[in-house]
Amino acid sequence: MTELISNLLDMIRVRGTAYYSKSLRVPWSMNVEQHDDLCRFHLVLAGSAWIGLSGLNSTELLEEGDFVIVPRGQGHYLGDIPDRKDGPSHSIPGELFQPEFQQFKNASRQTLLLCGYFQFAQGMPSILTSQLPDLLITHKNVASRSAQIGQIADLLRDELGRNDQPHTVILNRLTEVLFYHAIRQWLDGAVLPGGALQALADIKLQRVFEEIHQNPAQPWTVDSLAKVAGQSRTVFAAHFKQATGISPISYLGHWRTELACKLLVESEYGIDQIALESGYRDTTAFSRAFKKTTGSSPGNYRRSRKN
């Protein structure tokens, strides 16, 4: 199980952008526009805030050190109380081309927020993206790795408290580390029975995932994967689809594309070699499948990610 989670984490690539910080005194509220292509985040560096998705009545309390991700970029709101109707209201647009950072000095009786977004690279494991909650909240006081999360928050707070402008590169990289902590924390619970990724806890399917992840270049078929699971072809195909929402061959194809994305960015292999490593005997077939999934040719994908 640990190895499966490590494999999934290894395939995740995000670029973090911290672009807005604000010191807020009661009363306050904040609206964040919907942006489907951006995975939003907010970190409470001091004080507290309530957050809710636009159009829904339920809200969640965020306290100092808590980190929230809005994976699909839905519009949402934050405030000093669950349903703030009056008082100063701030609005964060879809993107800011020039970051706006307010220097944090005295946090007494204030809420200090750091806001931004993540962009997923092509190849984000589909088994994750389809199951992430609308609000992924990591509470510092209940996180299994709360000490590390607290240390990162301290570094961000220190950077934003500089007398001169904070270094955006430092802010961005630190928020990416927070993202990985949050995803790993979520995975720890999601793979348990009843969790969003309980398919990974299924012993029969676990063997199949391990084989696909470790040997993606094998000429897998539904029949050969069914043998790994110890099930008949029909029972295995139905079991896999019910557990994951996609067919075994679709999952295999997605995983091969995810591996190819990783190799295109992180290796110097030629396209022919990457095709072989990803499980394709024919470069043309690889390029066709890659473009169908990502919308880009392998060469263009590599150039766009390395420029």
Order of alpha helices (4+ residues) and beta strands (2+ residues): alpha-beta-beta-beta-beta-beta-beta-beta-beta-beta-beta-alpha-beta-alpha-alpha-alpha-alpha-alpha-alpha-alpha-alpha-alpha
